[in-house]
Amino acid sequence: MDTAQDTSRNTARVLVVGIDGVRLDLLPELATPHLDGIARAGFLAPVEVDSVTPTMSGPCWTTIVTGVGVAKHGVWANRFDGNRLDVFPDFTTRLAAECGRRTFAVGGWAPLFLAQQGGPLFVAPARLAYIAPREDTPEGWEEVDEKVTAEAEHLLGVDDDLHAGFVYLGAVDETAHFLGCGPEYRRSIEAADRRLGRLLTAVRQRPGHATEDWTVIVVTDHGHRDEGGHGGRSPQERTAWIAACGPGLPAGTAPSALHHADVAAHVYTALGITPDPHWTLDGTAFTA
């Protein structure tokens, strides 16, 4: 198999943090200093889930990490049966298998990481960690996100050769499903921001950080109705967002017309990798 052209310096690194189900319209009301810092250093901009993609976690996260839409990757719901991830793998798998890069993926939603419900989405990063919830409650998912964050901090700290990673935080979405988008949901978003802050600290504390060029991307997959729930086409459900900062992303210059597929495309660009034509990505880098 052909490999992509690699024009990067060894200093390029990328961290993608996926926070499930965060409504864009509520962010200005909340204490999210770490997300705000990324937005100031780069941008935070809306993403509209396209008309053919269900506003569900399965198809949206698959588009985000593969760089292609539902018509190519074949994930149409929260079951991943019938997917084409062998042809259109996630960026952590593709970077490891085709580009010789050290990658990781960590999180607590089973079909992303395990052979369940037609998964996994993350097939073969260099390192993978799944943390199961103790119970399917908002409190149980907050515990999962705490452990996921701790595991990601560990991976960021011990792997000197790391090039890219994906961290999935699911408690915000689960809280909305159980309790709607009220005070508990808002507190969960603020807790996710504190975990984002811990990840950013782990990046800064890497022994080689002074010689590394980090791109950080934070993304949500969909929104929620006020009462909790998604899957429809209301503005609250189909409005997502991307925040990013790093080399080539000047502060205050948000790209127009962002798409979820742009995340994986920018990961490759940030690492200096020119995608091979056989990848047939639908997304483009944020700087394009």
Secondary structure, 3 states (H helix, E strand, C coil): CCCCEECCCCCEEEEEEEECCCCHHHHHHCCCHHHHHHHHHCEEEEEECCCCCCCCHHHHHHHHHHCCCHHHHCCCCCCCCCCCCCCCCCHHHHHHHHCCCEEEEEECCHHHHCCCCCCCCCCCCCEEEECCCCCCCHHHHHHHHHHHHHHHHHHHHHCCCEEEEEEEECHHHHHHHHHCCCHHHHHHHHHHHHHHHHHHHHHHCCCCHHHCEEEEEEECCCCCCCCCCCCCCCHHHHEEEEEEEECCECCCCCCCCCCCCHHHHHHHHHCCEECCHHHCCCCCCCCC
